[in-house]
Amino acid sequence: MRFLDGEDDDYTRSMVCSFSDIGPEVITIFDRDISTTAVIEECRSSDEEIRNSYWIGSDGFIWRSIQYVSPSLGYFQIERLFR
């Protein structure tokens, strides 16, 4: 995985990742119900573990994600408002 440090320089971190299909889940964005499949990505290194979540439509479009950004910022939730 690639990260940015506090000096805006990127660095690479070696991690082992796996994906788990959690199953169908309906999410709501602006009063619109969207059928998705929830997927969890778990990544580990010798001293760190992160967990990203994705909600993917039947066409492969990612409607929502919660992704690790950095130690200081933690996780961001991202939602696509339209397609």
C-alpha positions in Angstrom: 0.0 0.0 0.0 1.1 3.6 -0.6 0.8 6.3 2.0 1.6 10.0 2.3 3.7 11.2 5.2 3.4 14.6 6.9 5.8 16.1 4.4 3.6 15.1 1.5 6.1 12.4 0.4 4.8 9.0 -0.4 6.1 5.7 1.0 5.3 2.1 0.5 4.1 -0.3 3.2 4.0 -4.1 2.6 0.7 -5.6 3.8 -1.2 -8.8 3.3 -4.8 -8.2 2.4 -7.9 -10.3 2.1 -11.5 -9.6 1.1 -14.7 -11.0 2.6 -18.1 -10.9 1.0 -20.5 -9.9 3.8 -23.6 -10.2 1.7 -26.4 -8.1 0.4 -27.2 -4.8 2.1 -29.5 -1.9 1.1 -28.0 1.5 1.7 -29.7 4.9 1.6 -28.2 7.9 -0.1 -30.4 11.0 -0.2 -33.6 9.0 0.4 -32.7 6.6 -2.4 -32.4 2.9 -1.5 -29.6 1.2 -3.3 -29.1 -2.6 -3.3 -25.4 -3.4 -2.8 -23.1 -6.2 -1.6 -21.0 -5.3 1.4 -17.3 -6.3 1.2 -14.6 -6.0 3.9 -10.9 -5.7 3.1 -8.6 -6.5 6.0 -4.9 -5.7 5.6 -2.1 -6.6 8.1 1.6 -5.9 8.4 3.9 -6.9 11.3 2.7 -3.9 13.4 -0.5 -2.5 11.8 -3.9 -3.7 10.9 -6.5 -1.8 8.8 -10.0 -2.6 7.7 -11.7 -1.0 4.7 -15.4 -1.4 3.9 -17.1 -1.2 0.5 -20.7 -1.2 -0.7 -20.8 -2.3 -4.3 -23.8 -2.2 -6.8 -24.7 -5.2 -9.0 -22.8 -3.5 -11.9 -19.6 -3.2 -9.9 -20.1 0.5 -9.0 -18.8 1.4 -5.5 -21.5 3.5 -3.9 -20.0 3.9 -0.4 -16.6 3.1 1.1 -14.9 3.6 4.5 -11.2 3.7 3.9 -8.1 4.1 6.0 -6.3 7.4 5.2 -3.5 7.8 7.8 -2.7 7.4 11.5 -3.5 11.1 12.2 -6.7 11.2 10.1 -8.0 7.7 10.6 -10.8 6.6 8.3 -12.8 8.6 5.7 -16.4 7.7 4.6 -16.9 8.4 0.9 -20.3 8.3 -0.8 -21.2 8.7 -4.5 -24.2 10.9 -4.6 -25.2 10.0 -8.2 -24.2 7.8 -11.1 
